[in-house]
Amino acid sequence: MPCIHKIVTQHLIIKQVAVCSRHLLHTACLFCCLLVLAGASLVRAADMPLLFGDLDAGISSAWREQSFRATDPTRYRLIEEDGEVVLEAESRKQASGLIYEIDVDLASYPILVWRWKVEGILPAGNALAKEGDDYPARVYVVFPHWFTPKTRSINYIWANRLAQGEVVPNPFFGNARMVAVQSGNEQTGIWITECRNVYQDYRKIFGEAPPQAGAIALMTDTDNTGGQARAWYADIRLVAAERGADPSAYCP
């Protein structure tokens, strides 16, 4: 799905302008707050969980759904599995994503951890072609820029054909890079825990240190291939660590 990269970026830019305006209006208040906070503990939280919500209230409003005019939205809902609340995504020739806005320095929180499971891959999926740009599951990290074409993202995908570990540009947006974290049907139907050092992934892919991360997004989409997919997501969180930390040390 080509649009989510641009839409996420535009939304974040608008939000940043609004936030800056509020900061200018309330400088004195913020300064007083900072003086108070200066006496508090500066120990940072080890984890920054991106909670999905609960069965009674549904998906948290922190996860904003982004749908597209040309296609019906993917169905996202919370279910209980083995006593845990997880997010289920089901797509039948559909596409939409869930976006969680953040403002995070990955030098301090470089590790991204999540669990996912897919029912199967998309036989017609092809990461190298626009008509094949569908995946049973993907998790984005978005790095917004005020000039939209310079926005970058890393898309951790459950690939259909790419070899595991392969990195390719998205066929719609060259600044969106697809990382095949899983690939094929071998691990389908099994919960897999993923741990990535996003700081190091960004340096390796783009050749420089990352800017502030502005959003985490996820999507299960099948609109380009006309296929169908079902996936489950759970326990997405950012973890405080040294920027050079081995991500495998944070996987159970």
Buried (B, 14 or more C-beta within 10 A) or exposed (E): BBBBBBBBBEBBBEBBEEEEEEEEEEEEEEEEEEEEEEEEEEEEEEEBEBBBBEEEEEBBEBBBEBBBEEBBBBBBEBEEEEEEBBBBBBBBBBBBBBBBBBEBEBEBBBBBBBBBBBBBBBEBBBBEEEEBBBBBBBBBBBBBBEEBEEBBBBBBBBBBBBEBEBBBBBBBBEBBBBBBBBBBEEBBEEBBEBBBBBBBBBBEBBEEEBBEBBBBBBBBBBBBBEBBBBBBBBBBBBBBBEBEBEBEEBBE
